[in-house]
Amino acid sequence: MNNKLYVGNVSYQVNESSLEQTFSSFGKVKSVKIITDRETGRTKGFAFVEMESDEDAQNCITNLDGKELDGRPLRVNIAQDKKETKSNGRW
């Protein structure tokens, strides 16, 4: 398994410290990164949370997937590795 989580449907008002506080109820949080638009700085509505262990990550999925945070139900699952595209290969 993997200890890095994808967190979707994140409210635009949520910040990294509130996500860390929410996830730390279910395990030890190593890092939190809310993804923002490079040009506007506005959140894109998703984040990545890295937990200390696979067990902590699974505990967060079990307890937080579908739970509301700031009025929106979170989608929490294991983060997928970024897939390489042809443009990355410099054909």
RAQUIGI-V847157 format. One record per residue. N is the residue number from 1. RES is the residue in three letters. PHI is phi in degrees with one decimal (NA if undefined). BURIAL is # if it has 24 or more other C-alpha atoms within 12 Angstrom, else .. Layout:
N/RES/PHI/BURIAL
N/RES/PHI/BURIAL
//
This chain:
1/MET/NA/.
2/ASN/-135.2/.
3/ASN/-101.5/#
4/LYS/-101.6/#
5/LEU/-109.0/#
6/TYR/-92.3/#
7/VAL/-122.9/#
8/GLY/-106.7/#
9/ASN/63.3/#
10/VAL/-80.3/#
11/SER/-60.0/#
12/TYR/-66.9/#
13/GLN/-88.5/.
14/VAL/-75.4/#
15/ASN/-114.3/#
16/GLU/-63.0/#
17/SER/-68.7/.
18/SER/-70.7/.
19/LEU/-65.8/#
20/GLU/-60.2/#
21/GLN/-62.8/.
22/THR/-63.2/#
23/PHE/-74.3/#
24/SER/-68.6/#
25/SER/-68.0/.
26/PHE/-122.1/#
27/GLY/157.8/#
28/LYS/-85.5/#
29/VAL/-89.2/#
30/LYS/-90.4/.
31/SER/-159.2/.
32/VAL/-135.1/#
33/LYS/-138.6/#
34/ILE/-86.0/#
35/ILE/-84.0/#
36/THR/-122.3/.
37/ASP/-70.4/.
38/ARG/-61.8/.
39/GLU/-83.6/.
40/THR/-95.6/.
41/GLY/78.8/.
42/ARG/-80.2/.
43/THR/-62.2/.
44/LYS/-92.3/.
45/GLY/89.4/#
46/PHE/-146.3/#
47/ALA/-149.7/#
48/PHE/-123.8/#
49/VAL/-123.9/#
50/GLU/-102.2/#
51/MET/-99.6/#
52/GLU/-64.6/#
53/SER/-141.1/.
54/ASP/-60.8/#
55/GLU/-63.2/.
56/ASP/-62.4/#
57/ALA/-62.1/#
58/GLN/-64.0/#
59/ASN/-61.9/#
60/CYS/-66.2/#
61/ILE/-60.0/#
62/THR/-59.3/.
63/ASN/-94.2/.
64/LEU/-113.3/#
65/ASP/-62.8/#
66/GLY/90.4/.
67/LYS/-80.2/.
68/GLU/-81.0/.
69/LEU/-134.6/#
70/ASP/55.8/.
71/GLY/82.5/.
72/ARG/-127.5/.
73/PRO/-73.3/.
74/LEU/-74.0/#
75/ARG/-109.4/#
76/VAL/-124.5/#
77/ASN/-153.0/#
78/ILE/-65.1/#
79/ALA/-69.2/#
80/GLN/-91.3/.
81/ASP/-63.3/.
82/LYS/-66.0/.
83/LYS/-81.9/.
84/GLU/-75.7/.
85/THR/-107.0/.
86/LYS/-60.0/.
87/SER/-65.9/.
88/ASN/-73.7/.
89/GLY/-82.6/.
90/ARG/53.1/.
91/TRP/-62.9/.
//
